[in-house]
Amino acid sequence: MWTGGILSRTGYLGKTDAPPQFGRGVHPFSFGYTTQTMPPLPAASPGARFREVLSQGCTAIPGVFNALAAKMAEWAGFRALYQSGAALAAGGFALPDVGIVTQTEFARHACQLTQAVSLPVISDADTGFGEPLAVERTVRLFEQAGLAGLHLEDQELPKRCGHLSGKSLVTREAMTAKVRAAIAARRDAGFVIIARTDARAASGIDDALDRAKAYVAAGADMIFPEALESAAEFERFAREIKVPLIANMTEFGKGPLLTVKQLGDMGYCGVLFPVTLLRVAMKGVESALAHLASTGTQAGFLDQMQTRAELYDLLGYTDFDQRDRSYFGGAQPGERRT
């Protein structure tokens, strides 16, 4: 189980007694560490639970745009969830992903997700919402919201969606300062700090790798290389970066849509699907509105709806009703008012 510190797929940085094996039978988080070198974390820690999930193999991490979608993902058997900044901006505020949604709005929405499910949830944190002191507060707010970790990116404000052109980067030194601030601010050593680099699109793959190595040296637990453009680039990152990696499989972007298995075989431990569910849901809304506008009734697409029973089952309605009755000694709702 991965319990903290700067890890590589072969242990601590600099340890070279075994080759990278992630996805091929030996997992990067499966190495045992003594209590002298790695003190155990509380089992209930969201970050510890996220690390445990990753220790079991490369996992799909869907972006969930609201609490009900989070519950559905949990029901579907996913083991970790993601709060996407793009999905939050679009789905929650009808805004583009350009850094307009605030730090506290992210944290408030994260609370809704973490209270709805038992799964660990990680979150986009844009650029950290400011300089290193702002990053400190971001980490503390996100921890208080029950999140398992966050990722920071090395873009300048105003930031842009990672798969759009025209991005500009902060200096390497500015980003490493943010990483150090995030590490210092976390109260739970299990809280996962993921450093994202957007350098591939702005300054090339070599700079992206150099930046990633600097962020690892600054203490980042994981690296998130954004907008890689080929399977070969994903493989190169896995060869050269010696800490756990997370990939982004967003649709309509710059890179190929690789499978979780393909990325796991390369050495990645998690795969984000940040806007997939929102896109599918909004396409369904578009279709339903068009049909309703043209026919004046929903009768023609009832088979495409979640039924009342299915919704109540997902919400645990019966359990709520039974608990409510138990507080009144088993009385029916109408009887308690006599």
Long-range contacts (C-beta under 8 A, 24 or more apart in sequence): 1-29, 1-30, 1-48, 1-51, 1-52, 1-55, 2-28, 2-29, 2-51, 2-52, 2-54, 2-55, 2-244, 3-33, 3-38, 3-39, 3-40, 3-41, 3-48, 3-51, 3-189, 3-190, 4-38, 4-41, 4-51, 4-189, 4-190, 4-221, 5-38, 5-221, 6-216, 6-219, 6-220, 6-221, 6-243, 7-221, 7-243, 7-244, 8-242, 8-243, 9-242, 9-243, 9-244, 9-267, 10-242, 13-216, 13-217, 13-242, 13-243, 20-238, 20-239, 20-242, 20-267, 22-58, 22-238, 22-244, 22-264, 22-267, 22-268, 22-269, 23-57, 23-58, 23-261, 23-263, 23-264, 23-265, 23-266, 23-267, 23-268, 24-265, 27-55, 27-56, 27-57, 27-269, 28-244, 28-267, 28-269, 29-54, 29-55, 29-244, 29-269, 30-55, 39-189, 41-188, 41-189, 41-190, 42-190, 45-188, 45-190, 45-191, 46-114, 46-120, 46-121, 46-146, 46-147, 46-148, 46-149, 46-188, 46-190, 46-191, 47-120, 47-148, 47-149, 47-188, 47-189, 47-190, 47-191, 47-192, 48-190, 49-119, 49-120, 49-148, 50-80, 50-120, 50-122, 50-148, 50-149, 50-190, 50-192, 51-190, 51-192, 53-79, 53-80, 53-120, 54-80, 54-244, 54-269, 54-270, 57-264, 57-269, 58-260, 58-261, 58-263, 58-264, 58-268, 58-269, 58-270, 58-271, 59-260, 59-269, 59-270, 59-271, 60-260, 60-271, 60-273, 61-122, 61-246, 61-270, 61-271, 61-272, 61-273, 62-273, 62-276, 62-277, 63-87, 63-272, 63-273, 63-274, 63-275, 63-276, 63-277, 63-278, 64-113, 64-121, 64-277, 65-90, 65-91, 65-92, 65-277, 65-278, 65-281, 66-91, 66-92, 66-112, 66-113, 67-112, 67-113, 67-115, 67-116, 67-117, 68-116, 68-314, 68-315, 69-277, 69-281, 70-113, 70-116, 70-117, 70-119, 70-121, 71-116, 71-117, 71-314, 71-315, 72-314, 73-117, 73-119, 73-277, 74-117, 74-118, 74-119, 75-314, 78-119, 79-119, 80-119, 80-120, 80-121, 80-122, 80-148, 80-270, 81-113, 81-117, 81-119, 81-120, 81-121, 81-122, 82-121, 82-122, 82-123, 82-124, 82-272, 82-273, 82-274, 83-109, 83-110, 83-113, 83-121, 83-122, 83-123, 83-124, 83-147, 84-124, 84-272, 84-274, 84-275, 84-278, 85-124, 85-125, 85-126, 86-124, 86-161, 86-274, 86-275, 87-274, 87-275, 87-277, 87-278, 88-124, 90-275, 90-278, 91-278, 96-161, 97-159, 97-160, 97-161, 98-158, 98-159, 98-160, 98-161, 99-126, 99-127, 99-157, 99-158, 99-159, 102-129, 103-129, 103-130, 103-134, 103-137, 103-138, 103-141, 104-141, 106-142, 107-141, 107-142, 107-144, 107-145, 108-145, 110-142, 110-145, 110-146, 110-147, 111-145, 111-146, 114-145, 114-146, 114-147, 115-146, 120-148, 121-146, 121-147, 121-148, 122-147, 122-148, 122-149, 122-150, 122-151, 122-192, 122-194, 123-147, 123-149, 123-150, 123-151, 124-150, 124-151, 124-274, 125-150, 125-151, 125-152, 126-152, 126-153, 126-159, 127-152, 127-153, 127-154, 127-155, 127-156, 127-157, 127-159, 127-170, 127-178, 128-152, 128-178, 128-181, 128-182, 131-177, 131-178, 132-177, 132-178, 132-180, 132-181, 133-181, 135-178, 135-181, 135-182, 135-185, 136-181, 136-182, 136-184, 136-185, 137-185, 138-182, 139-181, 139-182, 139-185, 139-186, 139-191, 139-193, 140-185, 140-186, 140-187, 142-191, 143-186, 143-187, 143-188, 143-191, 147-191, 148-190, 148-191, 148-192, 149-191, 149-192, 149-193, 149-194, 149-221, 149-222, 150-182, 150-192, 150-193, 150-194, 151-194, 151-195, 151-196, 151-222, 151-224, 151-246, 152-178, 152-179, 152-182, 152-193, 152-194, 152-195, 152-196, 153-196, 153-197, 153-198, 153-224, 153-226, 154-195, 154-196, 154-197, 154-198, 154-199, 154-211, 154-215, 155-198, 162-196, 162-198, 162-201, 162-226, 162-227, 162-248, 162-250, 162-253, 163-201, 163-226, 163-227, 163-250, 163-252, 163-253, 163-254, 163-255, 165-201, 167-198, 167-201, 167-202, 168-202, 169-198, 169-199, 169-202, 169-203, 172-210, 172-211, 172-214, 175-211, 175-214, 175-215, 176-214, 176-215, 176-217, 176-218, 177-218, 179-215, 179-218, 179-219, 179-220, 180-218, 180-219, 183-218, 183-219, 183-220, 192-221, 192-222, 193-219, 193-220, 193-221, 193-222, 194-220, 194-221, 194-222, 194-223, 194-224, 194-246, 195-220, 195-222, 195-223, 195-224, 196-223, 196-224, 196-225, 196-226, 197-223, 197-224, 197-225, 197-226, 198-226, 198-227, 200-225, 200-226, 200-227, 200-228, 200-229, 200-233, 201-226, 201-227, 201-254, 205-233, 205-236, 208-237, 209-236, 209-237, 209-240, 209-241, 212-237, 212-241, 213-240, 213-241, 216-241, 216-242, 216-243, 222-246, 222-269, 222-270, 224-248, 227-253, 227-254, 227-255, 228-254, 228-255, 229-254, 229-255, 230-255, 230-256, 231-256, 231-258, 231-262, 234-258, 234-263, 234-266, 234-268, 235-266, 238-266, 238-267, 238-268, 239-267, 244-269, 244-270, 245-269, 246-270, 246-271, 246-272, 247-271, 247-272, 248-272, 248-274, 249-273, 250-274, 250-275, 250-276, 251-275, 251-276, 251-279
